[in-house]
Amino acid sequence: MDSGCPKLLLVEPDPVKRQQLLATCQPAGAPADFVIDLCTRRSEALKRLSTENFDACLIPADLDLLRGIRRGVNDTLCLVISDKTGHHADAEAIEAGADDVLPRNDICPSSLTRALVHGRCRRLRGDQLALEARQDPLTGLANRARLEEELDRMLLHSARSHTGFALLYIDLDYFKQINDSFGHGLGDLLLAVIANRLRRTMRQNDLIARVGGDEFVALLSDLHDPNDAALIASKIIHTLSEPITLNSHHLLISASVGIATHPSHGQTATELLQHADQALYRAKAAGRNGYSFYSPQDDTYTRQNLDIEQGLRTGLLEGEFRLHYQPIVDTRHGDTVAWEALLRWQHPRLGLLTPDDFLQLAEHSGLILPMGHWVIGQALQALRQWQAAGIDCRLAINISDRELKQPRFADQLQQLLVKSKVPAHMLQLELRESTLLRHSQQASKLCHALSALGVSIWLDRFGEEYGAFGYLSRLPIQGIKLDGRFIEEDSASGDYVRNLISLSRSMDKRITASYIETADSARQVSHYGGDFLQGFWIGQPRPIDQVLNQSPRRSQIW
């Protein structure tokens, strides 16, 4: 007998039917197509199928037996022998787990062979569909359904074995900007590369799932020390920060990771996912490119920030944002030469909020781009209003890191200038020195593009990073803005401000001192050679109607 023949287990308690089946499946004098073992009792059948290897079992139309086999055996095909006619009984058997239903009178070697082939094909296709249903099609990683399934399994295993595990929520920093800059095709390629790097970083028994656009979750099994989760998070951050070249584009990516451990940080899948997400939020708020453990003490803070972040979206749609304008005056005569547009949020419950209360959350949520677009549009409208009222002053606006990275920022600004009919030289855009140093290549391109439009470019918070003098001499930057509070700290800080002003003037740059709070500070800046002053002592930020109806107070120094 050929040992390669399919091995079947024939389950039939009726001896007459059993002999008839043997005779039809293995006709006398014909070569054996199958190896058939006999079984007469249900309990014996369940035991043998769970302990021995069979290609298929041939059983009577006993749905209880069929369901019992299906609960304990996954790989063996189940072929049901039917004595009834009609499709209803066949449908019941298929629904209970049968791979095929064979009418007793039609059984023969060829029909049995055909049922085995069809059953195997359906199994393979079913397994493939089940795999696809639990797999992310872009990266080949597990999807959310597979993650939830594995998370439930790990919770049960942990309860029995008293072992812990960790859940790492991983989010790519600034991935949206890459999509916006280079297109979704390159973004998809980047996600595939990230997925491969995550696979290499994790242990064989750990699960990696993609649960959103650029969000991943790692399940670390059999965790004995929470520090192990921190080590793996650090490894992930380091691995993902390595440069990536795609389609001749050199990309730098970073990641933030939130960590929740079981049982310390949650008893259910929902709790663990929620707490890891909150930890991720804290990691991003701390500056990104790092990890953070969930802390119950942070719950209140996180909920408040989440409320504010959600409120930002509503506030932008409902028109809750305002622009206030702070005067910038000439040190020689005290004349107002410019106004800086400062964003305010008229929160329905918390009152008037300054950017310190919400700007970082706007960066985290990605709302900083539509907010920045709104600010420039509103400010240009205000500039046209005060031009019509005979106020001849420039308008100063800060631009964010994300606006700097937008490839079409200069084009969009030009469109707004044309639409508002405001001359480009009336607009003063302020870029932080730290932003210039972090993104020097993009900043250089933007500075040249804005200068070509006729827009004035200034460096804000100059002198905090000690590294932008080289750029100041090479780029079309008209002036700097430094922190006037340094003057009031001590004589060394005052000397530092004086040196900054002296060096900047030697490169023919204009100087504004912000945060001028006292007359003494104003006199010192004027004495050092500063050109302009800004601060509460000069004038507080005010709505547009006050700009049109009032003139800023002048100090006794003039």
C-alpha positions as CSV (number, residue, x, y, z in Angstrom):
1,M,0.0,0.0,0.0
2,D,1.3,3.5,-0.9
3,S,2.3,5.3,2.2
4,G,1.7,8.6,0.4
5,C,-2.1,7.9,0.2
6,P,-4.4,10.2,2.1
7,K,-5.1,8.8,5.6
8,L,-8.8,8.9,6.6
9,L,-10.6,8.1,9.8
10,L,-14.0,6.5,9.2
11,V,-16.4,7.1,12.1
12,E,-19.5,4.9,11.9
13,P,-21.1,3.1,14.8
14,D,-23.5,1.1,12.5
15,P,-21.6,-2.1,11.4
16,V,-23.7,-2.5,8.2
17,K,-23.1,1.1,7.1
18,R,-19.5,0.8,8.0
19,Q,-18.9,-2.3,5.8
20,Q,-20.8,-0.6,2.9
21,L,-18.6,2.4,3.1
22,L,-15.4,0.3,3.2
23,A,-16.6,-1.6,0.2
24,T,-17.4,1.6,-1.8
25,C,-14.2,3.4,-0.7
26,Q,-11.9,0.5,-1.3
27,P,-13.5,-1.8,-4.0
28,A,-12.1,-5.4,-4.0
29,G,-9.3,-5.9,-6.5
30,A,-8.8,-2.2,-7.1
31,P,-5.6,-0.3,-6.0
32,A,-6.0,1.5,-2.6
33,D,-6.5,5.2,-3.0
34,F,-6.8,5.8,0.7
35,V,-5.5,4.5,4.1
36,I,-8.7,4.1,6.1
37,D,-8.8,3.6,9.9
38,L,-12.1,2.7,11.6
39,C,-13.7,4.1,14.6
40,T,-17.0,3.3,16.2
41,R,-17.5,5.7,19.1
42,R,-17.7,9.5,19.2
43,S,-15.4,9.8,22.2
44,E,-12.8,7.6,20.6
45,A,-13.0,9.7,17.4
46,L,-12.4,13.0,19.2
47,K,-9.4,11.5,21.1
48,R,-7.8,9.9,18.0
49,L,-8.3,13.1,15.9
50,S,-6.6,15.2,18.5
51,T,-3.6,12.8,19.0
52,E,-3.0,11.3,15.6
53,N,-2.5,12.8,12.1
54,F,-5.3,12.3,9.6
55,D,-5.8,14.1,6.3
56,A,-9.6,13.9,6.8
57,C,-12.3,12.3,8.8
58,L,-15.5,10.7,7.3
59,I,-18.3,11.1,9.8
60,P,-22.1,10.6,9.9
61,A,-24.4,13.7,9.9
62,D,-23.9,14.2,13.7
63,L,-23.7,17.9,14.2
64,D,-22.6,17.6,17.9
65,L,-19.7,15.4,16.8
66,L,-18.8,17.8,14.0
67,R,-18.7,20.8,16.4
68,G,-16.7,18.8,18.9
69,I,-14.1,18.0,16.2
70,R,-14.0,21.6,15.0
71,R,-13.3,22.9,18.5
72,G,-10.4,20.6,19.1
73,V,-8.9,19.9,15.6
74,N,-7.9,22.6,13.1
75,D,-6.0,20.8,10.3
76,T,-8.1,17.7,9.6
77,L,-10.8,18.0,6.9
78,C,-14.3,17.0,8.0
79,L,-16.4,15.2,5.4
80,V,-20.0,14.5,6.4
81,I,-22.0,11.6,5.0
82,S,-25.6,12.5,4.5
83,D,-28.6,10.2,4.3
84,K,-31.0,13.1,3.6
85,T,-31.9,14.8,0.4
86,G,-32.2,18.6,0.2
87,H,-30.0,21.6,0.7
88,H,-31.1,22.6,4.2
89,A,-29.3,19.7,6.0
90,D,-26.2,20.3,3.9
91,A,-26.2,24.0,4.8
92,E,-26.5,23.1,8.5
93,A,-23.5,20.8,8.3
94,I,-21.4,23.4,6.4
95,E,-22.3,26.1,9.0
96,A,-21.2,23.7,11.8
97,G,-17.8,23.3,10.2
98,A,-18.0,20.6,7.5
99,D,-15.6,21.0,4.6
100,D,-17.9,19.1,2.3
101,V,-21.1,17.0,2.4
102,L,-21.3,13.7,0.5
103,P,-24.6,11.8,-0.1
104,R,-24.1,8.2,1.0
105,N,-25.3,6.7,-2.2
106,D,-22.9,8.8,-4.3
107,I,-19.7,7.9,-2.4
108,C,-17.0,6.3,-4.5
109,P,-13.2,6.6,-4.7
110,S,-13.4,9.4,-7.3
111,S,-16.0,11.4,-5.4
112,L,-14.0,11.1,-2.2
113,T,-10.8,12.2,-3.9
114,R,-12.7,15.1,-5.4
115,A,-14.0,16.1,-2.0
116,L,-10.5,16.0,-0.5
117,V,-9.1,18.2,-3.3
118,H,-11.9,20.7,-3.0
119,G,-11.7,20.8,0.7
120,R,-8.0,21.5,0.7
121,C,-8.4,24.3,-1.8
122,R,-11.2,25.9,0.3
123,R,-9.1,25.5,3.4
124,L,-6.1,27.2,1.7
125,R,-8.2,30.0,0.4
126,G,-9.9,30.4,3.8
127,D,-6.6,30.6,5.5
128,Q,-5.4,33.2,3.0
129,L,-8.5,35.3,3.5
130,A,-8.1,35.0,7.3
131,L,-4.5,36.1,7.0
132,E,-5.4,39.0,4.8
133,A,-8.1,40.0,7.2
134,R,-5.5,40.2,10.0
135,Q,-2.7,41.8,8.0
136,D,-1.9,45.4,7.0
137,P,-1.8,45.3,3.1
138,L,0.9,48.1,2.8
139,T,3.5,46.9,5.3
140,G,2.6,43.2,5.8
141,L,2.5,43.8,9.6
142,A,-0.4,42.8,11.7
143,N,-3.5,45.1,11.6
144,R,-5.7,46.3,14.4
145,A,-7.9,43.2,14.4
146,R,-4.8,41.0,14.8
147,L,-3.5,43.2,17.5
148,E,-6.7,43.1,19.5
149,E,-6.8,39.3,19.1
150,E,-3.2,38.9,20.3
151,L,-3.7,41.4,23.1
152,D,-6.7,39.4,24.5
153,R,-4.6,36.2,24.2
154,M,-1.7,37.8,26.1
155,L,-4.0,39.0,28.9
156,L,-5.3,35.4,29.4
157,H,-1.8,34.0,29.3
158,S,-0.6,36.7,31.8
159,A,-3.4,35.8,34.2
160,R,-2.5,32.1,34.2
161,S,1.3,32.5,34.3
162,H,1.5,35.7,36.3
163,T,3.9,37.2,33.8
164,G,3.8,40.7,32.5
165,F,4.0,42.3,29.1
166,A,4.4,45.8,27.6
167,L,2.5,47.7,24.9
168,L,4.5,50.3,23.0
169,Y,2.6,53.0,21.0
170,I,4.9,54.3,18.3
171,D,4.2,57.4,16.2
172,L,6.4,58.9,13.5
173,D,7.3,62.5,14.1
174,Y,6.3,65.0,11.2
175,F,5.3,62.2,8.8
176,K,2.5,64.4,7.5
177,Q,5.1,66.9,6.2
178,I,6.9,64.2,4.2
179,N,3.5,63.2,2.6
180,D,2.7,66.8,1.9
181,S,6.2,67.6,0.5
182,F,6.9,64.5,-1.6
183,G,3.5,62.8,-2.1
184,H,1.7,59.8,-0.7
185,G,3.6,57.4,-3.0
186,L,6.9,58.1,-1.4
187,G,5.2,58.2,2.0
188,D,4.0,54.6,1.4
189,L,7.5,53.5,0.5
190,L,8.8,55.1,3.7
191,L,6.2,53.3,5.8
192,A,7.3,50.0,4.2
193,V,10.9,50.7,5.1
194,I,9.9,51.7,8.7
195,A,8.0,48.4,9.0
196,N,11.1,46.4,8.0
197,R,13.2,48.3,10.5
198,L,10.7,47.6,13.2
199,R,10.7,43.8,12.4
200,R,14.5,43.8,12.7
201,T,14.3,45.6,16.0
202,M,11.8,43.3,17.8
203,R,12.2,39.9,19.2
204,Q,10.8,36.9,17.3
205,N,7.9,36.4,19.6
206,D,6.9,40.0,19.8
207,L,4.0,41.4,17.6
208,I,4.2,44.6,15.5
209,A,1.0,46.1,14.2
210,R,0.2,49.1,12.1
211,V,-2.9,50.7,13.6
212,G,-3.1,54.0,11.7
213,G,-1.4,56.1,9.0
214,D,1.9,56.4,10.7
215,E,1.1,54.7,14.0
216,F,2.4,51.3,15.1
217,V,1.9,49.2,18.2
218,A,4.4,46.7,19.6
219,L,3.5,43.9,22.0
220,L,6.4,42.7,24.1
221,S,5.6,39.3,25.6
222,D,7.0,37.8,28.9
223,L,8.3,41.0,30.3
224,H,10.0,40.6,33.6
225,D,11.4,44.1,34.0
226,P,9.8,47.4,32.8
227,N,13.3,48.7,32.0
228,D,13.4,46.1,29.2
229,A,10.6,47.9,27.5
230,A,12.5,51.2,27.8
231,L,15.6,49.5,26.2
232,I,13.5,48.3,23.3
233,A,11.9,51.7,22.9
234,S,15.3,53.3,22.8
235,K,16.4,50.8,20.2
236,I,13.3,51.6,18.1
237,I,14.0,55.3,18.3
238,H,17.6,54.9,17.4
239,T,16.9,52.5,14.5
240,L,14.2,54.7,13.0
241,S,16.4,57.8,13.2
242,E,18.9,56.4,10.7
243,P,18.8,58.3,7.4
244,I,16.6,56.8,4.6
245,T,17.2,57.4,0.9
246,L,14.1,56.9,-1.4
247,N,13.8,58.1,-5.0
248,S,17.0,60.2,-4.6
249,H,15.4,62.0,-1.6
250,H,17.4,61.8,1.7
251,L,14.9,61.6,4.5
252,L,15.4,62.0,8.3
253,I,12.7,60.5,10.4
254,S,12.2,60.3,14.1
255,A,9.7,58.5,16.4
256,S,8.0,59.0,19.7
257,V,7.0,56.1,21.9
258,G,4.5,55.7,24.7
259,I,4.8,52.7,27.0
260,A,2.2,50.9,29.1
261,T,2.9,47.7,31.0
262,H,0.6,45.0,32.3
263,P,-0.5,44.6,35.0
264,S,0.8,47.9,36.4
265,H,-0.8,50.2,33.8
266,G,-4.0,48.4,32.9
267,Q,-6.0,45.3,33.3
268,T,-7.9,45.4,29.9
269,A,-6.9,45.9,26.3
270,T,-8.8,49.2,26.2
271,E,-7.0,50.5,29.3
272,L,-3.6,49.5,28.0
273,L,-4.1,51.1,24.5
274,Q,-5.5,54.3,26.1
275,H,-2.7,54.6,28.6
276,A,0.0,53.9,26.1
277,D,-1.5,56.6,23.8
278,Q,-1.5,59.0,26.7
279,A,2.2,58.2,27.4
280,L,2.9,58.8,23.7
281,Y,1.2,62.2,24.0
282,R,3.5,63.1,26.8
283,A,6.6,61.9,24.8
284,K,5.6,64.3,22.0
285,A,4.9,67.2,24.4
286,A,8.4,66.7,25.9
287,G,10.0,67.4,22.5
288,R,9.5,64.2,20.4
289,N,12.1,61.6,19.5
290,G,11.9,60.0,22.9
291,Y,9.8,57.7,25.0
292,S,7.6,58.1,28.0
293,F,6.0,55.6,30.5
294,Y,2.3,56.0,31.4
295,S,1.9,57.8,34.7
296,P,-1.5,57.9,36.5
297,Q,-0.5,61.3,37.9
298,D,-0.5,62.6,34.3
299,D,-4.1,61.7,33.6
300,T,-5.6,65.0,34.6
301,Y,-3.0,67.0,32.7
302,T,-3.4,64.7,29.6
303,R,-7.2,64.9,29.6
304,Q,-7.0,68.7,29.8
305,N,-4.6,68.9,26.9
306,L,-6.7,66.5,24.9
307,D,-9.8,68.7,25.6
308,I,-7.8,71.8,24.5
309,E,-6.5,70.0,21.4
310,Q,-10.1,68.9,20.4
311,G,-11.3,72.4,21.2
312,L,-8.7,73.8,18.7
313,R,-10.5,72.2,15.8
314,T,-13.8,73.5,16.9
315,G,-12.4,76.9,17.6
316,L,-10.9,77.2,14.2
317,L,-14.2,76.3,12.6
318,E,-16.3,78.4,14.9
319,G,-14.2,81.6,14.6
320,E,-13.0,81.7,18.2
321,F,-9.5,82.9,17.3
322,R,-8.5,86.6,17.3
323,L,-5.5,88.6,16.3
324,H,-4.1,91.3,18.6
325,Y,-1.4,93.7,17.5
326,Q,1.6,94.9,19.5
327,P,3.4,98.1,18.5
328,I,7.1,98.2,17.6
329,V,8.6,101.7,17.9
330,D,11.7,103.5,16.7
331,T,14.3,104.2,19.4
332,R,15.1,107.6,17.9
333,H,11.7,109.3,18.0
334,G,9.3,106.7,19.5
335,D,7.3,106.5,16.3
336,T,5.4,103.3,15.7
337,V,7.0,101.6,12.7
338,A,5.4,98.2,12.8
339,W,2.8,96.0,14.5
340,E,3.3,92.3,15.3
341,A,0.3,90.1,14.9
342,L,-0.2,87.9,18.0
343,L,-2.7,85.0,18.0
344,R,-5.3,84.8,20.8
345,W,-8.0,82.2,21.4
346,Q,-11.3,83.3,22.9
347,H,-12.0,80.0,24.6
348,P,-15.8,79.7,25.5
349,R,-14.9,78.3,28.9
350,L,-11.3,79.2,29.7
351,G,-11.4,82.8,28.5
352,L,-8.7,84.5,26.4
353,L,-5.7,82.2,25.9
354,T,-2.3,83.2,24.7
355,P,-0.2,81.0,22.4
356,D,1.7,79.6,25.4
357,D,-1.5,77.8,26.3
358,F,-2.2,76.1,23.0
359,L,0.5,76.5,20.4
360,Q,2.5,73.4,21.2
361,L,-0.8,71.4,21.1
362,A,-1.5,72.9,17.7
363,E,1.9,71.7,16.5
364,H,1.2,68.2,17.9
365,S,-2.2,67.9,16.2
366,G,-1.1,69.4,12.8
367,L,-3.5,72.3,13.2
368,I,-0.6,74.8,13.1
369,L,-0.7,74.9,9.3
370,P,-4.4,75.9,8.9
371,M,-4.0,78.2,11.9
372,G,-0.9,79.8,10.3
373,H,-2.7,80.3,7.0
374,W,-5.6,81.9,8.8
375,V,-3.3,84.3,10.8
376,I,-1.5,85.5,7.6
377,G,-4.8,86.1,5.8
378,Q,-6.4,88.0,8.7
379,A,-3.3,90.0,9.4
380,L,-3.0,91.1,5.7
381,Q,-6.7,92.2,5.9
382,A,-5.8,94.3,9.0
383,L,-2.8,95.8,7.3
384,R,-4.9,96.9,4.4
385,Q,-7.4,98.5,6.9
386,W,-4.8,100.5,8.7
387,Q,-3.2,101.6,5.3
388,A,-6.7,102.9,4.4
389,A,-6.8,104.7,7.7
390,G,-3.4,106.4,6.9
391,I,-1.3,104.3,9.2
392,D,2.0,103.6,7.4
393,C,3.4,100.7,9.4
394,R,4.9,97.2,8.6
395,L,3.2,94.0,9.7
396,A,5.3,91.4,11.6
397,I,4.2,87.7,11.6
398,N,6.0,84.7,13.1
399,I,6.2,81.5,11.0
400,S,6.3,78.1,12.5
401,D,8.6,75.1,11.9
402,R,5.9,73.4,9.9
403,E,5.2,76.4,7.7
404,L,8.9,76.6,7.0
405,K,8.8,73.0,5.7
406,Q,5.9,73.6,3.3
407,P,7.3,73.4,-0.2
408,R,4.7,75.9,-1.5
409,F,4.7,78.3,1.4
410,A,6.2,81.2,-0.7
411,D,3.7,80.6,-3.5
412,Q,0.8,80.6,-1.2
413,L,2.0,83.8,0.5
414,Q,2.3,85.5,-2.9
415,Q,-1.3,84.5,-3.7
416,L,-2.5,86.0,-0.4
417,L,-0.5,89.2,-1.0
418,V,-2.1,89.6,-4.5
419,K,-5.6,88.8,-3.1
420,S,-5.2,91.4,-0.3
421,K,-3.5,94.0,-2.5
422,V,-0.8,94.6,0.1
423,P,2.7,95.5,-1.0
424,A,5.2,92.8,-0.2
425,H,7.6,95.2,1.5
426,M,5.0,96.0,4.1
427,L,5.2,92.4,5.4
428,Q,7.9,91.3,7.9
429,L,8.2,87.5,8.5
430,E,10.0,86.4,11.7
431,L,11.8,83.0,11.8
432,R,13.2,81.7,15.0
433,E,17.0,81.3,15.2
434,S,16.6,77.8,16.5
435,T,14.4,76.8,13.6
436,L,17.0,78.2,11.1
437,L,19.7,76.1,12.8
438,R,17.6,72.9,12.8
439,H,16.4,73.2,9.3
440,S,19.1,75.3,7.6
441,Q,18.7,74.0,4.1
442,Q,14.9,74.5,4.0
443,A,15.2,77.8,5.8
444,S,17.8,79.1,3.3
445,K,15.6,78.2,0.3
446,L,12.6,79.9,1.9
447,C,14.6,83.1,2.8
448,H,15.7,83.5,-0.8
449,A,12.2,82.8,-2.1
450,L,10.6,85.3,0.3
451,S,13.3,87.9,-0.5
452,A,12.5,87.5,-4.2
453,L,8.9,88.4,-3.4
454,G,10.1,91.6,-1.6
455,V,9.1,90.4,1.9
456,S,11.3,91.4,4.8
457,I,12.9,88.5,6.8
458,W,13.9,88.8,10.4
459,L,15.4,86.3,12.9
460,D,13.5,86.1,16.2
461,R,15.0,85.2,19.6
462,F,18.4,85.8,18.2
463,G,21.4,85.0,20.4
464,E,19.8,82.0,22.3
465,E,21.5,79.4,20.1
466,Y,24.9,81.1,19.6
467,G,25.2,79.7,16.1
468,A,23.4,81.8,13.5
469,F,25.9,84.6,12.7
470,G,27.2,82.7,9.7
471,Y,23.7,82.5,8.3
472,L,23.1,86.1,9.2
473,S,25.9,87.2,6.9
474,R,24.9,84.8,4.0
475,L,21.2,85.0,3.9
476,P,18.9,87.9,2.8
477,I,18.0,88.7,6.5
478,Q,17.2,92.3,7.2
479,G,17.2,92.2,11.0
480,I,17.2,90.4,14.3
481,K,15.0,90.4,17.3
482,L,16.6,89.8,20.7
483,D,15.3,89.4,24.2
484,G,15.5,92.7,26.1
485,R,15.1,90.9,29.5
486,F,18.7,90.0,29.3
487,I,19.6,93.6,30.1
488,E,17.9,93.5,33.5
489,E,19.5,90.3,34.7
490,D,23.1,91.3,35.4
491,S,26.0,93.3,33.9
492,A,27.3,90.2,32.0
493,S,24.0,89.7,30.2
494,G,23.9,93.4,29.4
495,D,27.3,93.1,27.8
496,Y,26.1,90.1,25.9
497,V,23.2,92.1,24.4
498,R,25.5,95.0,23.6
499,N,27.9,92.6,21.7
500,L,25.0,91.1,19.8
501,I,23.9,94.5,18.7
502,S,27.4,95.5,17.8
503,L,28.1,92.4,15.7
504,S,24.7,92.6,14.0
505,R,25.2,96.3,13.1
506,S,28.6,95.5,11.6
507,M,26.7,93.2,9.2
508,D,24.3,96.1,8.4
509,K,21.3,94.4,10.2
510,R,18.5,96.2,12.0
511,I,17.9,95.3,15.7
512,T,14.6,95.0,17.6
513,A,14.6,94.4,21.4
514,S,11.4,92.6,22.5
515,Y,10.1,92.2,26.1
516,I,11.0,95.8,27.0
517,E,9.3,96.2,30.4
518,T,11.0,99.2,31.9
519,A,12.2,102.6,30.8
520,D,15.7,101.7,31.9
521,S,15.8,98.7,29.5
522,A,14.5,101.0,26.7
523,R,17.3,103.5,27.4
524,Q,20.0,100.8,27.5
525,V,18.9,99.3,24.1
526,S,18.9,102.8,22.6
527,H,22.3,103.5,24.1
528,Y,23.7,100.2,22.7
529,G,22.6,101.1,19.2
530,G,19.3,99.2,18.9
531,D,16.8,100.4,16.3
532,F,13.4,99.3,17.6
533,L,11.7,98.4,20.9
534,Q,8.7,96.1,21.6
535,G,7.2,95.1,24.9
536,F,4.5,95.9,27.5
537,W,6.2,99.2,28.5
538,I,6.0,100.3,24.9
539,G,2.4,99.0,24.4
540,Q,0.3,95.9,25.1
541,P,-1.2,93.8,22.3
542,R,-4.6,95.2,21.2
543,P,-7.4,94.4,18.8
544,I,-7.5,95.9,15.3
545,D,-10.2,98.5,16.3
546,Q,-7.9,99.9,19.0
547,V,-5.0,100.0,16.5
548,L,-7.2,102.1,14.2
549,N,-8.5,104.4,16.9
550,Q,-5.6,104.9,19.3
551,S,-1.9,105.7,19.0
552,P,0.6,104.0,21.2
553,R,1.9,105.7,24.3
554,R,5.3,107.3,24.1
555,S,7.8,107.1,27.0
556,Q,9.8,109.9,28.6
557,I,13.0,108.7,27.0
558,W,12.2,110.5,23.8
